[in-house]
Amino acid sequence: METDGESSTPEVGTALSVGRTDAGAYFTACECNDTLQMLSLRALEHKVMSFSEKEVRLFWTVNSLRSYDECNRAPRGLRMYKEPSQFLEDDNFLDEWKQAHLEHSLRLMRIVLKRNEVEYNLVAQELCRARLELRSRHSEEQFTAFMKKLEKKLLTTQAETKDRKRDKFLRDKMDFETGRIHDWGNRKQQSRRRSRPRNKNNDQWTTDSDSSRSDDPASGNASTRPAGVPKKRGTNRRRTRRGRGRGSKPQAEEPEKEASLLAITDMVRRESRDAGLLWIRRKFERTS
């Protein structure tokens, strides 16, 4: 029904624009930076516990790195070292080389310390906001009970973190006191020079004792090669058959094995040929 030339049914665009304000406010809440208000109570409690444990770990990490910095030491995980390829007999050069690596390791440690300090401040701020939000949702009794439970868990986390950081600090202190800064544990500083020369002809490692033993006439292993002729590859290796050992059959039975294998092969071929002829005969009978 129309009145004055206008339709009585409202336009679709007009109907959508009526509730735009409320709908816009609903989705604008999702863009809010304060996402703690959107969490459930259980998720908020988990967030507070997670932030609290992270704060404790970062606290002891920052303080342990500060202690390292005061003593001019670096933990094992931040000690950088690259062995030189020359001047290995020069002690002064090696001392300067190691000192340069130690200074570089200390610089890396200070960078990590600075970043951990920033991270600690951020976590502390988030933890404070999360606690305030949780306190506003909980009653006084519920919040007190939750904080007692959290405190008990944090004591355990703090004790484990303190012991671990202390053990590592004492371990690294021993490394610096004993002079094993870059070769701690099973790592050994060794030059890249090989103690045994490489035999290019035989592509094996040989020692002076091996060469003297092979060329010494008194040892009974004198070489019969003419002078200037290179040694053949693999001539000094023991020629053994793979798999030869206890329980193996003598070589006399190998011809018998070969004969039996040939007999089995001939039998299989004959059976296959007979089967093929039978199939051709049946097919010919069907077509005829």
C-alpha positions as CSV (number, residue, x, y, z in Angstrom):
1,M,0.0,0.0,0.0
2,E,1.4,3.4,-1.0
3,T,0.8,6.8,0.5
4,D,1.8,10.0,-1.3
5,G,3.8,8.0,-3.8
6,E,6.0,6.3,-1.1
7,S,6.1,2.6,-0.2
8,S,4.9,1.7,3.3
9,T,7.6,-1.0,3.6
10,P,10.9,0.5,4.9
11,E,13.9,0.1,2.7
12,V,16.6,-2.5,3.5
13,G,19.4,0.0,3.9
14,T,17.3,2.0,6.4
15,A,16.6,-1.1,8.5
16,L,20.3,-2.0,8.7
17,S,21.3,1.5,9.7
18,V,19.0,1.4,12.7
19,G,21.0,-1.0,14.9
20,R,24.4,-0.1,13.5
21,T,25.5,1.7,16.7
22,D,24.9,-1.3,18.9
23,A,26.4,-3.8,16.4
24,G,29.5,-1.6,15.9
25,A,30.0,-1.4,19.7
26,Y,29.8,-5.2,19.9
27,F,32.6,-5.7,17.4
28,T,34.6,-2.8,18.6
29,A,35.0,-4.6,21.9
30,C,37.0,-7.3,20.0
31,E,39.5,-4.6,18.9
32,C,40.1,-3.5,22.5
33,N,43.7,-4.0,23.7
34,D,42.4,-5.2,27.1
35,T,41.7,-8.8,26.2
36,L,41.6,-9.9,29.8
37,Q,38.0,-8.8,30.1
38,M,37.1,-11.3,27.4
39,L,38.6,-14.3,29.2
40,S,36.7,-16.7,31.3
41,L,37.3,-16.9,35.0
42,R,39.2,-20.2,34.7
43,A,41.3,-18.9,31.8
44,L,42.1,-15.7,33.7
45,E,43.3,-17.7,36.7
46,H,45.6,-19.7,34.4
47,K,46.9,-16.5,32.9
48,V,47.8,-15.1,36.4
49,M,49.6,-18.4,37.3
50,S,51.5,-18.4,34.0
51,F,52.6,-14.8,34.4
52,S,53.6,-15.3,38.0
53,E,55.9,-18.3,37.2
54,K,57.4,-16.4,34.2
55,E,58.1,-13.4,36.4
56,V,59.9,-15.6,39.0
57,R,62.1,-17.3,36.3
58,L,63.0,-13.9,34.7
59,F,63.8,-12.4,38.1
60,W,66.5,-15.0,38.8
61,T,67.7,-15.0,35.2
62,V,68.3,-11.3,35.3
63,N,70.0,-11.4,38.6
64,S,72.2,-14.3,37.6
65,L,73.3,-12.6,34.4
66,R,74.1,-9.4,36.5
67,S,76.3,-11.5,38.7
68,Y,78.1,-12.9,35.7
69,D,78.6,-9.4,34.4
70,E,80.1,-8.2,37.6
71,C,82.6,-11.0,37.6
72,N,83.4,-10.7,33.9
73,R,82.4,-14.2,33.2
74,A,80.1,-15.7,30.6
75,P,77.9,-18.8,30.9
76,R,78.8,-21.8,28.8
77,G,75.8,-21.3,26.4
78,L,77.2,-17.8,25.4
79,R,80.9,-18.6,25.1
80,M,81.8,-18.2,21.5
81,Y,85.0,-19.8,20.2
82,K,86.5,-20.5,16.8
83,E,89.8,-22.3,16.6
84,P,92.5,-20.6,14.5
85,S,93.9,-22.3,11.5
86,Q,97.4,-20.8,11.8
87,F,100.0,-19.5,14.3
88,L,99.1,-22.4,16.6
89,E,102.6,-22.5,18.2
90,D,102.5,-18.8,19.1
91,D,101.3,-18.5,22.7
92,N,100.8,-14.8,22.6
93,F,98.7,-15.0,19.5
94,L,96.5,-17.7,21.1
95,D,96.1,-15.7,24.3
96,E,94.9,-12.6,22.3
97,W,92.7,-14.8,20.2
98,K,91.0,-16.3,23.3
99,Q,90.6,-12.9,25.0
100,A,88.9,-11.5,21.9
101,H,86.4,-14.4,21.9
102,L,85.8,-13.9,25.6
103,E,85.1,-10.1,25.1
104,H,82.7,-11.0,22.3
105,S,80.9,-13.5,24.6
106,L,80.5,-10.9,27.3
107,R,79.0,-8.5,24.8
108,L,76.5,-11.1,23.8
109,M,75.7,-11.8,27.4
110,R,75.0,-8.1,28.1
111,I,72.7,-7.9,25.1
112,V,70.7,-10.9,26.4
113,L,70.7,-9.4,29.9
114,K,69.2,-6.1,28.5
115,R,66.5,-8.0,26.6
116,N,65.6,-10.0,29.7
117,E,65.3,-6.9,31.8
118,V,62.8,-5.4,29.2
119,E,60.9,-8.7,29.2
120,Y,60.7,-8.8,33.0
121,N,59.1,-5.3,33.1
122,L,56.6,-6.3,30.5
123,V,55.6,-9.5,32.3
124,A,55.3,-7.6,35.6
125,Q,52.9,-5.1,34.1
126,E,50.8,-7.8,32.5
127,L,50.7,-9.7,35.8
128,C,49.6,-6.6,37.7
129,R,46.7,-6.1,35.3
130,A,45.7,-9.7,35.4
131,R,45.6,-9.7,39.2
132,L,43.4,-6.6,39.3
133,E,41.0,-8.1,36.8
134,L,40.9,-11.4,38.7
135,R,40.3,-9.6,42.0
136,S,37.4,-7.7,40.5
137,R,35.7,-10.9,39.5
138,H,36.4,-13.0,42.6
139,S,35.0,-12.5,46.1
140,E,37.5,-11.7,48.9
141,E,37.5,-15.3,50.1
142,Q,37.9,-16.8,46.7
143,F,40.8,-14.4,45.8
144,T,42.6,-15.2,49.1
145,A,42.3,-18.9,48.6
146,F,43.6,-18.6,45.0
147,M,46.6,-16.5,46.1
148,K,47.5,-19.0,48.8
149,K,47.5,-21.8,46.2
150,L,49.5,-19.7,43.8
151,E,52.1,-18.8,46.5
152,K,52.7,-22.4,47.3
153,K,53.4,-23.2,43.6
154,L,55.6,-20.2,43.2
155,L,57.7,-21.3,46.2
156,T,58.5,-24.6,44.5
157,T,59.2,-22.8,41.2
158,Q,61.5,-20.3,42.9
159,A,63.4,-23.0,44.7
160,E,64.0,-25.1,41.6
161,T,65.1,-22.0,39.6
162,K,67.5,-20.7,42.3
163,D,69.2,-24.1,42.7
164,R,69.6,-24.5,38.9
165,K,71.0,-21.0,38.5
166,R,73.4,-21.4,41.5
167,D,74.7,-24.8,40.2
168,K,75.4,-23.2,36.8
169,F,77.1,-20.2,38.3
170,L,79.4,-22.4,40.4
171,R,80.1,-24.6,37.4
172,D,81.1,-21.6,35.3
173,K,83.2,-20.2,38.1
174,M,85.2,-23.4,38.2
175,D,85.7,-23.1,34.4
176,F,87.3,-19.7,34.7
177,E,89.3,-20.6,37.8
178,T,90.8,-23.7,36.2
179,G,91.4,-21.9,32.9
180,R,89.1,-24.1,30.9
181,I,87.0,-21.3,29.5
182,H,86.7,-22.6,25.9
183,D,87.6,-26.3,26.4
184,W,85.3,-27.2,29.3
185,G,84.0,-30.8,29.7
186,N,85.0,-33.2,27.0
187,R,85.9,-30.5,24.5
188,K,89.6,-30.3,23.9
189,Q,91.5,-27.7,22.0
190,Q,93.4,-29.4,19.4
191,S,95.1,-28.0,16.3
192,R,93.7,-28.9,12.9
193,R,97.0,-30.5,11.9
194,R,96.6,-34.2,11.8
195,S,99.0,-36.2,13.9
196,R,99.3,-38.8,11.2
197,P,100.1,-38.1,7.6
198,R,97.7,-39.1,4.9
199,N,98.8,-41.7,2.4
200,K,97.6,-40.4,-0.9
201,N,98.2,-43.6,-2.8
202,N,96.3,-45.9,-0.4
203,D,93.8,-43.3,0.8
204,Q,94.3,-44.5,4.4
205,W,95.9,-43.2,7.6
206,T,99.4,-44.5,8.2
207,T,101.9,-43.9,10.9
208,D,105.6,-43.8,11.0
209,S,105.7,-47.2,12.7
210,D,103.6,-48.7,9.9
211,S,105.8,-47.4,7.2
212,S,109.0,-48.4,9.0
213,R,107.6,-51.8,9.6
214,S,106.6,-52.4,6.0
215,D,109.9,-51.2,4.6
216,D,112.2,-52.6,7.2
217,P,114.0,-55.8,5.8
218,A,114.5,-57.1,9.3
219,S,110.8,-57.2,10.0
220,G,110.2,-59.6,7.1
221,N,107.8,-57.3,5.4
222,A,110.2,-55.8,2.9
223,S,108.5,-54.4,-0.2
224,T,109.3,-56.0,-3.6
225,R,108.1,-53.0,-5.5
226,P,110.7,-51.3,-7.7
227,A,111.7,-47.8,-6.8
228,G,109.4,-45.1,-8.1
229,V,106.4,-47.4,-8.6
230,P,103.4,-46.3,-6.4
231,K,101.8,-48.8,-4.1
232,K,98.6,-50.2,-5.3
233,R,95.4,-49.3,-3.4
234,G,94.4,-51.6,-0.7
235,T,97.3,-54.1,-1.0
236,N,98.0,-54.2,2.7
237,R,94.4,-55.0,3.6
238,R,93.5,-58.4,4.8
239,R,91.5,-60.2,2.1
240,T,88.6,-61.8,3.9
241,R,85.2,-62.8,2.7
242,R,82.3,-60.9,4.2
243,G,80.3,-63.1,6.4
244,R,83.0,-65.7,6.9
245,G,83.2,-66.7,10.5
246,R,82.1,-69.3,13.0
247,G,79.5,-71.7,11.6
248,S,80.2,-70.9,7.9
249,K,80.5,-73.8,5.5
250,P,83.8,-74.6,3.7
251,Q,84.4,-73.5,0.2
252,A,84.2,-77.0,-1.1
253,E,80.4,-77.0,-0.9
254,E,80.0,-73.9,-3.1
255,P,80.0,-75.9,-6.4
256,E,77.2,-78.0,-5.0
257,K,75.2,-74.9,-4.1
258,E,75.6,-73.5,-7.6
259,A,74.5,-76.9,-9.2
260,S,71.4,-77.0,-7.0
261,L,70.5,-73.4,-7.9
262,L,70.9,-74.2,-11.6
263,A,68.7,-77.3,-11.2
264,I,66.0,-75.2,-9.5
265,T,66.1,-72.6,-12.2
266,D,65.7,-75.1,-15.0
267,M,62.8,-76.7,-13.2
268,V,61.0,-73.3,-12.8
269,R,61.6,-72.5,-16.5
270,R,60.2,-75.9,-17.6
271,E,57.1,-75.4,-15.4
272,S,56.6,-71.9,-16.8
273,R,56.9,-73.2,-20.4
274,D,54.4,-76.0,-19.8
275,A,52.0,-73.6,-18.2
276,G,52.2,-71.3,-21.2
277,L,51.7,-74.1,-23.7
278,L,48.6,-75.3,-21.7
279,W,47.2,-71.8,-21.7
280,I,47.7,-71.5,-25.5
281,R,46.1,-74.9,-26.1
282,R,43.0,-74.1,-24.0
283,K,42.6,-70.7,-25.8
284,F,42.8,-72.4,-29.2
285,E,40.2,-74.9,-28.2
286,R,37.8,-72.2,-27.1
287,T,38.1,-70.2,-30.3
288,S,37.7,-73.3,-32.4
